[in-house]
Amino acid sequence: MAKKPILRDERLEVIYDDDHWRLLKQLRSEAIRLMSILNIFGIFSIVHGSIARGDISEKSDIDIFIPNTVPSFLIETALERSDVLISRRLLIQATPTYSIKAYIEIDERKSISFPLSKLRKTERDFYKFGGEATLEMLRENVRVLGVDKRLMLIEPTPKGHIESSIIGRENEVAKLLGISVKTVLDRVRVLKRRDEIGRTGLFIERELSPQETFESVLKELSERNPAVRRRIRTV
């Protein structure tokens, strides 16, 4: 079941048990392995969400994001040479105005994504909103501030974290995370709407065949779809 936005005034302290710390270490180790492979090829990446914040669960995914546009063959070559098998490859655009992204799924819980068109500032800030950590930060056991899907601000502590609702505190949270208020308000709107009407479909979701490249599929889509063409040309 998806987590729902929560509205409450108090700050709640959450203490992690030994199992939680062990799982966090395991998930971060898996992220470090994949990010190290990319790093060897000069590809900068981040891990975002609960693994960056520390408030993981048994269902937590390892979502690695490459914020810069990188040739897809370079990423796939890095994985192939390290014997990392790819489960499937997807080209996704959430809405006509959002950046077009490539998703390389390693398995049900691990994926690497990267933009095929330039990100807008608010799109880049999305990852900071949820919390993001670099390879170096993972190696140094750094946990970061970020907001979960319940719209709760997660503030790491030595024993776990403190969580509190961001509703009505959007300006304060934007300053804490170093992002625009517009990004915070946008995420609040999207997550509240998702809670009210459920998830909506993606504008584009295209699985690639083994013979296709992300760039060739993007070219094909842009030739047929004016909205895709416009998004590639604008930021």
N, CA, C and O of each residue as an XYZ file, in Angstrom:
940
protein
N       0.841     -1.194      0.000
C       0.000      0.000      0.000
C       0.879      1.248      0.000
O       1.861      1.312      0.740
N       0.532      2.255     -0.835
C       1.332      3.472     -0.933
C       1.217      4.283      0.350
O       0.181      4.284      1.014
N       2.304      4.972      0.681
C       2.279      5.836      1.845
C       1.483      7.086      1.534
O       1.600      7.648      0.445
N       0.668      7.527      2.494
C      -0.181      8.694      2.273
C       0.372      9.899      3.019
O       1.011      9.750      4.061
N       0.118     11.134      2.467
C       0.540     12.340      3.168
C      -0.066     12.397      4.567
O      -1.209     11.994      4.779
N       0.716     12.901      5.511
C       0.282     12.988      6.902
C       0.317     14.447      7.343
O       1.264     15.168      7.028
N      -0.692     14.878      8.058
C      -0.727     16.227      8.600
C      -0.770     16.135     10.119
O      -1.772     15.726     10.706
N       0.348     16.528     10.746
C       0.372     16.583     12.195
C       1.433     17.592     12.611
O       2.395     17.829     11.880
N       1.257     18.179     13.778
C       2.112     19.277     14.206
C       3.383     18.821     14.920
O       4.409     19.497     14.848
N       3.324     17.693     15.602
C       4.450     17.307     16.454
C       5.606     16.711     15.652
O       5.450     16.244     14.524
N       6.752     16.751     16.285
C       7.942     16.097     15.735
C       8.082     14.750     16.431
O       8.126     14.677     17.659
N       8.151     13.688     15.640
C       8.202     12.342     16.190
C       9.608     11.774     16.037
O      10.173     11.781     14.943
N      10.168     11.285     17.136
C      11.486     10.671     17.063
C      11.341      9.176     16.801
O      10.574      8.496     17.482
N      12.073      8.665     15.821
C      12.058      7.251     15.471
C      13.438      6.672     15.753
O      14.446      7.172     15.252
N      13.477      5.612     16.562
C      14.731      4.957     16.921
C      14.880      3.693     16.095
O      13.969      2.866     16.056
N      16.013      3.534     15.437
C      16.252      2.357     14.617
C      16.770      1.201     15.476
O      17.585      1.408     16.375
N      16.295     -0.015     15.196
C      16.828     -1.190     15.888
C      17.989     -1.778     15.077
O      18.321     -1.279     14.002
N      18.592     -2.830     15.599
C      19.764     -3.426     14.942
C      19.438     -3.938     13.544
O      20.258     -3.825     12.634
N      18.237     -4.502     13.369
C      17.845     -5.009     12.053
C      17.781     -3.878     11.027
O      18.168     -4.048      9.871
N      17.290     -2.733     11.466
C      17.200     -1.582     10.570
C      18.596     -1.145     10.117
O      18.825     -0.913      8.930
N      19.519     -1.035     11.064
C      20.884     -0.611     10.715
C      21.547     -1.623      9.778
O      22.272     -1.239      8.859
N      21.298     -2.914     10.011
C      21.887     -3.949      9.145
C      21.338     -3.844      7.724
O      22.089     -3.939      6.753
N      20.024     -3.647      7.607
C      19.410     -3.529      6.286
C      19.905     -2.277      5.565
O      20.183     -2.311      4.367
N      20.013     -1.176      6.302
C      20.514      0.058      5.703
C      21.934     -0.136      5.173
O      22.260      0.319      4.077
N      22.768     -0.807      5.947
C      24.142     -1.073      5.510
C      24.163     -1.941      4.258
O      24.951     -1.700      3.344
N      23.298     -2.949      4.219
C      23.231     -3.849      3.068
C      22.796     -3.099      1.798
O      23.414     -3.240      0.742
N      21.728     -2.305      1.917
C      21.224     -1.567      0.763
C      22.234     -0.538      0.278
O      22.422     -0.360     -0.926
N      22.876      0.129      1.210
C      23.887      1.117      0.821
C      25.097      0.440      0.172
O      25.705      1.003     -0.738
N      25.447     -0.748      0.626
C      26.564     -1.482      0.015
C      26.249     -1.834     -1.432
O      27.118     -1.752     -2.299
N      25.001     -2.228     -1.691
C      24.588     -2.540     -3.066
C      24.622     -1.284     -3.930
O      25.034     -1.335     -5.089
N      24.189     -0.154     -3.366
C      24.230      1.113     -4.108
C      25.668      1.521     -4.393
O      25.984      1.976     -5.493
N      26.543      1.357     -3.396
C      27.953      1.704     -3.565
C      28.579      0.899     -4.690
O      29.360      1.433     -5.478
N      28.245     -0.376     -4.771
C      28.806     -1.222     -5.837
C      28.444     -0.680     -7.219
O      29.313     -0.530     -8.078
N      27.160     -0.387     -7.431
C      26.721      0.111     -8.738
C      27.291      1.494     -9.032
O      27.720      1.767    -10.153
N      27.295      2.363     -8.029
C      27.801      3.717     -8.238
C      29.311      3.710     -8.471
O      29.827      4.553     -9.205
N      30.016      2.773     -7.860
C      31.464      2.651     -8.069
C      31.767      2.225     -9.498
O      32.730      2.697    -10.104
N      30.937      1.327    -10.036
C      31.104      0.890    -11.425
C      30.973      2.080    -12.369
O      31.775      2.246    -13.288
N      29.945      2.913    -12.134
C      29.750      4.098    -12.962
C      30.899      5.083    -12.779
O      31.362      5.702    -13.737
N      31.348      5.216    -11.544
C      32.421      6.166    -11.232
C      33.710      5.831    -11.968
O      34.426      6.733    -12.403
N      34.014      4.544    -12.113
C      35.219      4.109    -12.828
C      35.199      4.631    -14.262
O      36.247      4.921    -14.840
N      34.009      4.746    -14.826
C      33.865      5.243    -16.203
C      33.645      6.761    -16.246
O      33.260      7.309    -17.279
N      33.890      7.425    -15.126
C      33.754      8.875    -15.074
C      32.332      9.367    -15.059
O      32.063     10.510    -15.428
N      31.401      8.503    -14.629
C      29.987      8.868    -14.618
C      29.556      9.191    -13.191
O      29.548      8.314    -12.326
N      29.198     10.446    -12.948
C      28.740     10.876    -11.621
C      27.296     10.438    -11.407
O      26.461     10.569    -12.303
N      27.005      9.918    -10.216
C      25.644      9.476     -9.912
C      25.306      9.773     -8.459
O      26.183     10.038     -7.637
N      24.020      9.720     -8.168
C      23.532      9.876     -6.796
C      22.555      8.734     -6.515
O      22.009      8.127     -7.436
N      22.347      8.457     -5.238
C      21.247      7.589     -4.843
C      20.264      8.484     -4.115
O      20.669      9.342     -3.330
N      18.974      8.295     -4.366
C      18.001      9.214     -3.764
C      16.903      8.436     -3.046
O      16.695      7.244     -3.273
N      16.208      9.165     -2.168
C      15.121      8.548     -1.426
C      15.551      8.019     -0.071
O      16.453      8.570      0.559
N      14.905      6.948      0.379
C      15.095      6.450      1.736
C      16.526      5.986      2.011
O      16.994      6.080      3.145
N      17.225      5.488      0.991
C      18.606      5.038      1.214
C      19.507      6.223      1.514
O      20.453      6.100      2.291
N      19.226      7.364      0.911
C      19.998      8.579      1.210
C      19.640      9.120      2.588
O      20.507      9.610      3.312
N      18.350      9.029      2.954
C      17.903      9.562      4.243
C      18.194      8.602      5.396
O      18.578      9.027      6.486
N      18.009      7.311      5.145
C      18.221      6.308      6.181
C      16.964      5.624      6.666
O      17.050      4.614      7.364
N      15.792      6.143      6.318
C      14.528      5.580      6.813
C      14.030      4.468      5.896
O      12.910      4.521      5.387
N      14.872      3.467      5.694
C      14.560      2.389      4.763
C      13.570      1.388      5.370
O      13.297      1.402      6.571
N      13.043      0.522      4.499
C      12.209     -0.587      4.945
C      12.550     -1.788      4.074
O      13.375     -1.687      3.166
N      11.928     -2.907      4.346
C      12.163     -4.111      3.542
C      11.769     -3.910      2.079
O      12.240     -4.636      1.203
N      10.907     -2.929      1.814
C      10.437     -2.687      0.451
C      11.208     -1.592     -0.266
O      10.875     -1.253     -1.402
N      12.225     -1.033      0.364
C      12.965      0.077     -0.235
C      13.683     -0.339     -1.513
O      14.303     -1.400     -1.583
N      13.581      0.524     -2.521
C      14.288      0.307     -3.780
C      15.616      1.053     -3.768
O      15.805      2.014     -3.022
N      16.532      0.585     -4.614
C      17.806      1.274     -4.796
C      17.700      2.040     -6.105
O      17.858      1.476     -7.188
N      17.429      3.343     -5.986
C      17.227      4.193     -7.157
C      18.454      5.071     -7.364
O      18.693      6.017     -6.613
N      19.220      4.744     -8.386
C      20.424      5.504     -8.706
C      20.122      6.403     -9.891
O      19.541      5.966    -10.884
N      20.522      7.662     -9.778
C      20.224      8.639    -10.820
C      21.501      9.323    -11.286
O      22.338      9.730    -10.480
N      21.633      9.439    -12.600
C      22.742     10.165    -13.215
C      22.173     11.508    -13.667
O      21.419     11.539    -14.640
N      22.498     12.614    -13.007
C      21.832     13.888    -13.307
C      22.233     14.540    -14.623
O      21.538     15.433    -15.108
N      23.340     14.107    -15.203
C      23.803     14.699    -16.453
C      23.461     13.798    -17.634
O      23.274     12.592    -17.472
N      23.382     14.393    -18.823
C      23.138     13.595    -20.019
C      24.427     12.869    -20.399
O      25.465     13.493    -20.622
N      24.344     11.562    -20.466
C      25.492     10.699    -20.752
C      25.078      9.731    -21.855
O      23.956      9.226    -21.828
N      25.951      9.458    -22.825
C      25.591      8.459    -23.850
C      25.225      7.131    -23.216
O      25.956      6.621    -22.367
N      24.103      6.571    -23.621
C      23.622      5.348    -22.983
C      24.592      4.184    -23.158
O      24.685      3.318    -22.287
N      25.323      4.158    -24.289
C      26.236      3.039    -24.512
C      27.339      3.016    -23.462
O      27.844      1.949    -23.115
N      27.719      4.199    -22.948
C      28.770      4.272    -21.938
C      28.297      3.635    -20.626
O      29.048      2.913    -19.971
N      27.069      3.907    -20.261
C      26.498      3.338    -19.030
C      26.337      1.831    -19.175
O      26.690      1.072    -18.272
N      25.810      1.404    -20.301
C      25.593     -0.026    -20.515
C      26.915     -0.782    -20.621
O      27.016     -1.926    -20.178
N      27.922     -0.149    -21.203
C      29.247     -0.776    -21.283
C      29.848     -0.944    -19.896
O      30.436     -1.981    -19.589
N      29.700      0.081    -19.057
C      30.213      0.009    -17.687
C      29.589     -1.160    -16.938
O      30.287     -1.896    -16.241
N      28.286     -1.335    -17.078
C      27.589     -2.430    -16.399
C      28.000     -3.782    -16.967
O      28.253     -4.726    -16.219
N      28.065     -3.872    -18.289
C      28.416     -5.128    -18.949
C      29.808     -5.603    -18.549
O      30.007     -6.787    -18.276
N      30.766     -4.690    -18.513
C      32.136     -5.062    -18.175
C      32.293     -5.460    -16.713
O      33.281     -6.090    -16.337
N      31.324     -5.093    -15.900
C      31.341     -5.477    -14.485
C      30.394     -6.638    -14.210
O      30.099     -6.957    -13.058
N      29.920     -7.270    -15.296
C      29.031     -8.444    -15.199
C      27.731     -8.143    -14.467
O      27.193     -8.996    -13.762
N      27.230     -6.921    -14.640
C      25.922     -6.560    -14.085
C      24.878     -6.798    -15.171
O      24.899     -6.145    -16.215
N      23.975     -7.727    -14.924
C      22.958     -8.065    -15.916
C      21.822     -7.052    -15.894
O      21.406     -6.594    -14.829
N      21.326     -6.708    -17.072
C      20.213     -5.767    -17.199
C      18.923     -6.552    -17.424
O      18.838     -7.385    -18.327
N      17.926     -6.276    -16.594
C      16.642     -6.961    -16.703
C      15.828     -6.403    -17.872
O      15.350     -7.157    -18.719
N      15.675     -5.085    -17.910
C      14.981     -4.448    -19.028
C      15.328     -2.964    -19.073
O      15.843     -2.394    -18.111
N      15.029     -2.357    -20.221
C      15.319     -0.940    -20.432
C      14.043     -0.228    -20.871
O      13.314     -0.706    -21.740
N      13.792      0.913    -20.257
C      12.559      1.654    -20.525
C      12.864      3.118    -20.810
O      13.759      3.706    -20.203
N      12.120      3.694    -21.732
C      12.135      5.137    -21.953
C      10.821      5.667    -21.408
O       9.747      5.206    -21.792
N      10.914      6.652    -20.499
C       9.721      7.127    -19.796
C       9.651      8.648    -19.811
O      10.646      9.340    -19.596
N       8.458      9.143    -20.068
C       8.156     10.570    -19.901
C       6.859     10.658    -19.114
O       5.812     10.213    -19.584
N       6.925     11.231    -17.920
C       5.758     11.244    -17.031
C       4.617     12.075    -17.602
O       3.468     11.634    -17.618
N       4.937     13.284    -18.071
C       3.951     14.171    -18.702
C       4.624     14.826    -19.910
O       5.846     14.752    -20.040
N       3.855     15.465    -20.796
C       4.468     16.087    -21.969
C       5.502     17.162    -21.648
O       6.365     17.456    -22.475
N       5.423     17.755    -20.446
C       6.356     18.838    -20.100
C       7.568     18.351    -19.311
O       8.515     19.111    -19.113
N       7.555     17.102    -18.861
C       8.660     16.568    -18.071
C       9.792     16.081    -18.964
O       9.586     15.737    -20.128
N      10.981     16.059    -18.400
C      12.131     15.537    -19.119
C      11.917     14.062    -19.450
O      11.258     13.332    -18.709
N      12.486     13.641    -20.578
C      12.410     12.241    -21.003
C      13.584     11.503    -20.370
O      14.731     11.937    -20.483
N      13.298     10.394    -19.707
C      14.338      9.685    -18.973
C      14.476      8.244    -19.437
O      13.527      7.620    -19.912
N      15.680      7.748    -19.282
C      15.978      6.345    -19.560
C      16.070      5.603    -18.230
O      16.641      6.115    -17.266
N      15.514      4.413    -18.180
C      15.574      3.576    -16.984
C      16.190      2.227    -17.350
O      15.714      1.521    -18.239
N      17.257      1.896    -16.640
C      17.871      0.578    -16.782
C      17.558     -0.191    -15.502
O      18.075      0.132    -14.432
N      16.713     -1.205    -15.618
C      16.351     -2.004    -14.449
C      17.317     -3.179    -14.323
O      17.474     -3.980    -15.245
N      17.954     -3.259    -13.166
C      18.852     -4.379    -12.887
C      18.031     -5.574    -12.397
O      18.210     -6.704    -12.850
N      17.141     -5.292    -11.473
C      16.169     -6.278    -10.999
C      14.978     -5.516    -10.454
O      14.858     -4.314    -10.693
N      14.096     -6.184     -9.729
C      12.876     -5.536     -9.250
C      13.147     -4.393     -8.283
O      12.303     -3.512     -8.117
N      14.317     -4.396     -7.639
C      14.594     -3.396     -6.613
C      15.701     -2.412     -6.979
O      15.886     -1.413     -6.284
N      16.422     -2.668     -8.033
C      17.549     -1.802     -8.391
C      17.395     -1.253     -9.800
O      17.102     -1.990    -10.741
N      17.597      0.055     -9.932
C      17.521      0.682    -11.256
C      18.484      1.862    -11.333
O      18.855      2.467    -10.327
N      18.868      2.159    -12.566
C      19.695      3.324    -12.863
C      18.934      4.146    -13.893
O      18.522      3.622    -14.928
N      18.747      5.427    -13.614
C      18.034      6.280    -14.561
C      18.875      7.504    -14.895
O      19.757      7.905    -14.135
N      18.577      8.087    -16.052
C      19.305      9.281    -16.487
C      18.462     10.022    -17.523
O      17.675      9.402    -18.238
N      18.624     11.354    -17.609
C      17.805     12.134    -18.544
C      18.309     12.021    -19.972
O      19.513     11.979    -20.223
N      17.367     11.972    -20.899
C      17.691     12.002    -22.321
C      17.473     13.393    -22.900
O      17.835     13.667    -24.044
N      16.876     14.268    -22.095
C      16.749     15.680    -22.443
C      17.084     16.480    -21.186
O      16.957     15.980    -20.068
N      17.504     17.705    -21.379
C      18.006     18.499    -20.257
C      16.937     18.703    -19.187
O      15.777     18.982    -19.494
N      17.345     18.561    -17.933
C      16.422     18.734    -16.816
C      16.173     20.211    -16.543
O      17.087     21.030    -16.635
N      14.935     20.544    -16.207
C      14.651     21.869    -15.667
C      15.118     21.894    -14.212
O      15.296     20.846    -13.592
N      15.315     23.098    -13.675
C      15.805     23.215    -12.302
C      14.864     22.526    -11.308
O      15.321     21.864    -10.376
N      13.561     22.681    -11.507
C      12.614     22.050    -10.582
C      12.692     20.524    -10.669
O      12.480     19.831     -9.674
N      12.994     20.004    -11.860
C      13.128     18.554    -12.017
C      14.379     18.058    -11.300
O      14.366     16.997    -10.676
N      15.458     18.832    -11.394
C      16.693     18.453    -10.691
C      16.478     18.536     -9.174
O      16.973     17.705     -8.414
N      15.727     19.559     -8.759
C      15.460     19.734     -7.332
C      14.598     18.618     -6.751
O      14.598     18.396     -5.540
N      13.862     17.917     -7.616
C      13.017     16.819     -7.155
C      13.832     15.802     -6.353
O      13.366     15.287     -5.337
N      15.045     15.520     -6.813
C      15.883     14.524     -6.145
C      16.403     15.056     -4.808
O      16.551     14.302     -3.846
N      16.677     16.357     -4.760
C      17.099     16.962     -3.497
C      15.943     17.001     -2.509
O      16.149     16.895     -1.300
N      14.731     17.153     -3.021
C      13.533     17.164     -2.169
C      13.418     15.844     -1.409
O      13.163     15.833     -0.205
N      13.607     14.743     -2.114
C      13.507     13.435     -1.472
C      14.758     13.038     -0.713
O      14.746     12.089      0.071
N      15.842     13.771     -0.949
C      17.122     13.443     -0.308
C      18.020     12.696     -1.270
O      17.610     11.685     -1.842
N      19.233     13.175     -1.456
C      20.164     12.514     -2.361
C      21.543     12.430     -1.723
O      21.944     13.305     -0.955
N      22.261     11.363     -2.055
C      23.600     11.149     -1.516
C      24.537     10.711     -2.630
O      24.164      9.921     -3.498
N      25.759     11.232     -2.595
C      26.771     10.850     -3.572
C      27.485      9.582     -3.105
O      27.273      9.112     -1.987
N      28.322      9.045     -3.966
C      29.115      7.865     -3.623
C      29.985      8.136     -2.403
O      30.077      7.303     -1.501
N      30.622      9.302     -2.378
C      31.488      9.645     -1.253
C      30.702      9.725      0.056
O      31.189      9.310      1.107
N      29.495     10.257     -0.018
C      28.661     10.366      1.182
C      28.266      8.991      1.704
O      28.247      8.767      2.914
N      27.952      8.073      0.800
C      27.613      6.708      1.227
C      28.807      6.049      1.891
O      28.665      5.393      2.923
N      29.987      6.222      1.304
C      31.197      5.624      1.866
C      31.518      6.171      3.249
O      32.122      5.482      4.072
N      31.111      7.416      3.502
C      31.369      8.044      4.806
C      30.176      7.929      5.751
O      30.155      8.560      6.808
N      29.177      7.117      5.368
C      27.986      6.873      6.201
C      27.186      8.131      6.501
O      26.592      8.257      7.571
N      27.174      9.056      5.558
C      26.402     10.291      5.725
C      24.951     10.031      5.347
O      24.671      9.415      4.318
N      24.035     10.500      6.176
C      22.610     10.476      5.859
C      22.129     11.912      5.712
O      22.673     12.820      6.340
N      21.117     12.118      4.889
C      20.727     13.479      4.540
C      19.260     13.763      4.854
O      18.447     12.853      5.015
N      18.951     15.057      4.934
C      17.570     15.508      5.046
C      16.812     15.191      3.756
O      17.388     15.198      2.668
N      15.540     14.919      3.890
C      14.715     14.712      2.707
C      13.273     14.483      3.119
O      12.978     14.254      4.292
N      12.379     14.547      2.145
C      10.952     14.393      2.404
C      10.463     13.082      1.801
O      10.759     12.773      0.646
N       9.710     12.311      2.589
C       9.211     11.030      2.082
C       7.855     11.210      1.400
O       7.368     12.334      1.279
N       7.240     10.107      0.951
C       5.985     10.176      0.195
C       4.795     10.569      1.059
O       3.728     10.902      0.544
N       4.985     10.530      2.377
C       3.922     10.993      3.275
C       3.996     12.496      3.492
O       3.207     13.058      4.253
N       4.950     13.153      2.821
C       5.237     14.580      3.015
C       5.732     14.850      4.423
O       5.414     15.872      5.032
N       6.524     13.901      4.929
C       7.177     14.060      6.225
C       8.654     14.375      6.004
O       9.339     13.678      5.256
N       9.140     15.428      6.658
C      10.554     15.755      6.610
C      11.303     14.776      7.509
O      10.987     14.648      8.691
N      12.296     14.086      6.948
C      13.104     13.124      7.693
C      14.437     13.789      8.037
O      15.218     14.125      7.147
N      14.689     13.973      9.327
C      15.934     14.585      9.804
C      16.757     13.512     10.530
O      16.396     13.108     11.636
N      17.849     13.049      9.927
C      18.648     11.987     10.544
C      19.211     12.389     11.902
O      19.600     13.538     12.111
N      19.248     11.423     12.824
C      19.875     11.597     14.137
C      20.799     10.398     14.358
O      20.702      9.413     13.627
N      21.688     10.459     15.348
C      22.577      9.322     15.606
C      21.833      8.017     15.901
O      22.353      6.935     15.628
N      20.619      8.111     16.457
C      19.865      6.913     16.825
C      18.806      6.522     15.803
O      18.242      5.432     15.891
N      18.524      7.400     14.827
C      17.476      7.126     13.845
C      17.122      8.394     13.097
O      17.943      8.937     12.357
N      15.882      8.874     13.291
C      15.523     10.144     12.670
C      14.364     10.796     13.417
O      13.672     10.161     14.214
N      14.176     12.075     13.135
C      13.002     12.818     13.597
C      12.180     13.149     12.365
O      12.730     13.594     11.358
N      10.869     12.938     12.428
C      10.011     13.237     11.293
C       8.923     14.221     11.684
O       8.426     14.211     12.810
N       8.562     15.076     10.726
C       7.537     16.090     10.958
C       6.922     16.484      9.626
O       7.600     16.466      8.599
N       5.653     16.836      9.635
C       4.947     17.197      8.411
C       5.502     18.490      7.829
O       5.889     19.398      8.564
N       5.538     18.565      6.498
C       6.011     19.796      5.857
C       4.844     20.703      5.458
O       5.066     21.817      4.982
N       3.607     20.240      5.647
C       2.440     21.035      5.266
C       2.406     22.316      6.090
O       2.432     22.277      7.320
N       2.348     23.449      5.398
C       2.357     24.741      6.079
C       3.754     25.250      6.394
O       3.910     26.354      6.915
N       4.776     24.448      6.080
C       6.177     24.827      6.363
C       7.000     24.811      5.066
O       8.213     24.605      5.100
N       6.349     25.023      3.955
C       7.012     24.864      2.664
C       8.221     25.779      2.498
O       9.246     25.354      1.965
N       8.117     27.032      2.949
C       9.253     27.957      2.829
C      10.434     27.501      3.672
O      11.580     27.526      3.223
N      10.143     27.086      4.894
C      11.190     26.609      5.813
C      11.883     25.372      5.247
O      13.109     25.268      5.284
N      11.096     24.441      4.728
C      11.643     23.188      4.191
C      12.493     23.465      2.948
O      13.538     22.843      2.758
N      12.046     24.390      2.109
C      12.820     24.744      0.918
C      14.207     25.245      1.302
O      15.198     24.889      0.664
N      14.280     26.065      2.337
C      15.575     26.584      2.793
C      16.438     25.468      3.369
O      17.641     25.420      3.113
N      15.838     24.578      4.138
C      16.585     23.469      4.737
C      17.189     22.557      3.664
O      18.305     22.060      3.817
N      16.440     22.345      2.583
C      16.883     21.428      1.536
C      17.686     22.126      0.442
O      18.281     21.471     -0.414
N      17.697     23.452      0.476
C      18.448     24.193     -0.531
C      17.816     24.139     -1.907
O      18.516     24.090     -2.918
N      16.487     24.146     -1.945
C      15.770     24.089     -3.223
C      14.728     25.201     -3.263
O      14.515     25.897     -2.271
N      14.088     25.362     -4.404
C      13.101     26.428     -4.552
C      11.789     26.066     -3.851
O      11.433     24.894     -3.726
N      11.089     27.096     -3.402
C       9.764     26.891     -2.810
C       8.827     26.296     -3.856
O       7.950     25.497     -3.529
N       9.015     26.686     -5.108
C       8.186     26.167     -6.201
C       8.259     24.642     -6.269
O       7.246     23.974     -6.478
N       9.466     24.097     -6.091
C       9.629     22.640     -6.120
C       8.862     21.990     -4.975
O       8.171     20.990     -5.170
N       8.986     22.559     -3.789
C       8.295     22.000     -2.624
C       6.784     22.045     -2.826
O       6.095     21.055     -2.583
N       6.272     23.182     -3.268
C       4.827     23.314     -3.489
C       4.341     22.353     -4.568
O       3.252     21.789     -4.465
N       5.160     22.172     -5.603
C       4.801     21.257     -6.687
C       4.712     19.823     -6.183
O       3.771     19.102     -6.517
N       5.692     19.405     -5.376
C       5.685     18.037     -4.844
C       4.515     17.826     -3.887
O       3.902     16.759     -3.883
N       4.203     18.838     -3.076
C       3.045     18.742     -2.177
C       1.776     18.554     -2.995
O       0.941     17.709     -2.670
N       1.633     19.338     -4.049
C       0.439     19.249     -4.901
C       0.330     17.867     -5.540
O      -0.738     17.256     -5.522
N       1.435     17.373     -6.105
C       1.429     16.090     -6.802
C       1.103     14.949     -5.840
O       0.274     14.093     -6.147
N       1.753     14.937     -4.681
C       1.558     13.824     -3.748
C       0.173     13.861     -3.102
O      -0.413     12.810     -2.839
N      -0.351     15.050     -2.847
C      -1.718     15.154     -2.324
C      -2.727     14.667     -3.362
O      -3.680     13.959     -3.036
N      -2.501     15.059     -4.615
C      -3.403     14.638     -5.693
C      -3.353     13.130     -5.875
O      -4.378     12.485     -6.096
N      -2.156     12.576     -5.781
C      -2.007     11.125     -5.918
C      -2.756     10.407     -4.807
O      -3.329      9.339     -5.021
N      -2.748     11.000     -3.619
C      -3.467     10.400     -2.500
C      -4.977     10.442     -2.734
O      -5.696      9.527     -2.334
N      -5.454     11.507     -3.385
C      -6.889     11.683     -3.592
C      -7.423     10.833     -4.745
O      -8.488     10.226     -4.628
N      -6.681     10.786     -5.867
C      -7.224     10.098     -7.045
C      -6.397      8.901     -7.495
O      -6.755      8.214     -8.451
N      -5.276      8.652     -6.793
C      -4.415      7.534     -7.173
C      -3.433      7.943     -8.253
O      -3.469      9.067     -8.755
N      -2.567      7.027     -8.598
C      -1.567      7.287     -9.631
C      -2.233      7.388    -11.001
O      -3.171      6.654    -11.312
N      -1.726      8.310    -11.808
C      -2.203      8.417    -13.181
C      -1.170      7.798    -14.106
O      -0.024      7.583    -13.713
N      -1.578      7.513    -15.335
C      -0.674      6.866    -16.266
C       0.443      7.780    -16.731
O       0.354      9.003    -16.619
N       1.496      7.169    -17.255
C       2.616      7.910    -17.807
C       2.282      8.362    -19.223
O       1.554      7.680    -19.945
N       2.813      9.508    -19.614
C       2.598     10.007    -20.970
C       3.243      9.056    -21.980
O       2.640      8.711    -22.997
N       4.478      8.637    -21.683
C       5.169      7.666    -22.535
C       5.861      6.639    -21.652
O       6.546      6.995    -20.692
N       5.682      5.377    -21.977
C       6.425      4.284    -21.348
C       6.718      3.271    -22.445
O       5.829      2.545    -22.888
N       7.941      3.232    -22.868
C       8.323      2.400    -24.019
C       9.482      1.483    -23.638
O      10.579      1.947    -23.331
N       9.222      0.166    -23.662
C      10.292     -0.786    -23.383
C      11.114     -1.016    -24.648
O      10.566     -1.136    -25.743
N      12.426     -1.075    -24.484
C      13.324     -1.243    -25.618
C      13.587     -2.717    -25.893
O      13.632     -3.532    -24.972
N      13.759     -3.047    -27.151
C      14.194     -4.394    -27.522
C      15.711     -4.455    -27.380
O      16.354     -3.408    -27.305
N      16.303     -5.644    -27.342
C      17.768     -5.763    -27.184
C      18.550     -5.034    -28.271
O      19.677     -4.602    -28.030
N      17.973     -4.890    -29.463
C      18.694     -4.282    -30.582
C      18.627     -2.757    -30.564
O      19.413     -2.100    -31.246
N      17.707     -2.191    -29.799
C      17.498     -0.740    -29.824
C      18.389     -0.015    -28.817
O      18.808     -0.584    -27.810
N      18.666      1.253    -29.115
C      19.341      2.126    -28.162
C      18.339      3.182    -27.690
O      17.334      3.437    -28.353
N      18.626      3.789    -26.539
C      17.730      4.843    -26.051
C      17.681      5.998    -27.050
O      16.620      6.565    -27.309
N      18.840      6.334    -27.604
C      18.903      7.468    -28.522
C      18.098      7.213    -29.798
O      17.439      8.123    -30.300
N      18.143      5.990    -30.326
C      17.395      5.694    -31.549
C      15.892      5.706    -31.292
O      15.122      6.163    -32.137
N      15.473      5.210    -30.135
C      14.045      5.211    -29.798
C      13.560      6.643    -29.567
O      12.451      6.998    -29.966
N      14.389      7.460    -28.925
C      14.032      8.865    -28.713
C      13.855      9.576    -30.052
O      12.918     10.354    -30.229
N      14.746      9.309    -30.976
C      14.658      9.917    -32.306
C      13.369      9.486    -33.006
O      12.688     10.296    -33.634
N      13.055      8.217    -32.889
C      11.830      7.685    -33.501
C      10.592      8.348    -32.917
O       9.681      8.739    -33.648
N      10.566      8.472    -31.590
C       9.417      9.085    -30.926
C       9.291     10.564    -31.277
O       8.184     11.061    -31.485
N      10.410     11.263    -31.343
C      10.380     12.699    -31.633
C       9.893     12.969    -33.050
O       9.277     14.003    -33.309
N      10.162     12.054    -33.959
C       9.702     12.215    -35.343
C       8.201     12.032    -35.464
O       7.570     12.594    -36.359
N       7.627     11.242    -34.558
C       6.187     10.947    -34.619
C       5.348     11.790    -33.672
O       4.151     11.974    -33.892
N       5.985     12.311    -32.600
C       5.225     12.970    -31.539
C       5.701     14.418    -31.349
O       6.815     14.641    -30.876
N       4.876     15.392    -31.709
C       5.269     16.806    -31.572
C       5.591     17.210    -30.131
O       6.470     18.041    -29.903
N       4.884     16.628    -29.159
C       5.121     16.972    -27.750
C       6.525     16.550    -27.324
O       7.200     17.280    -26.599
N       6.961     15.390    -27.765
C       8.316     14.922    -27.458
C       9.338     15.838    -28.118
O      10.356     16.190    -27.521
N       9.052     16.213    -29.346
C       9.950     17.095    -30.091
C      10.098     18.436    -29.379
O      11.205     18.961    -29.260
N       8.997     18.981    -28.913
C       9.037     20.271    -28.207
C       9.836     20.177    -26.921
O      10.618     21.073    -26.604
N       9.640     19.080    -26.170
C      10.343     18.954    -24.883
C      11.846     18.816    -25.073
O      12.617     19.314    -24.253
N      12.270     18.158    -26.127
C      13.690     18.016    -26.401
C      14.328     19.365    -26.707
O      15.486     19.608    -26.369
N      13.551     20.244    -27.356
C      14.081     21.533    -27.790
C      14.023     22.614    -26.724
O      14.702     23.633    -26.845
N      13.221     22.410    -25.676
C      13.042     23.453    -24.665
C      13.477     22.980    -23.289
O      13.521     21.782    -23.010
N      13.796     23.944    -22.437
C      14.153     23.647    -21.051
C      13.261     24.463    -20.128
O      13.386     24.371    -18.907
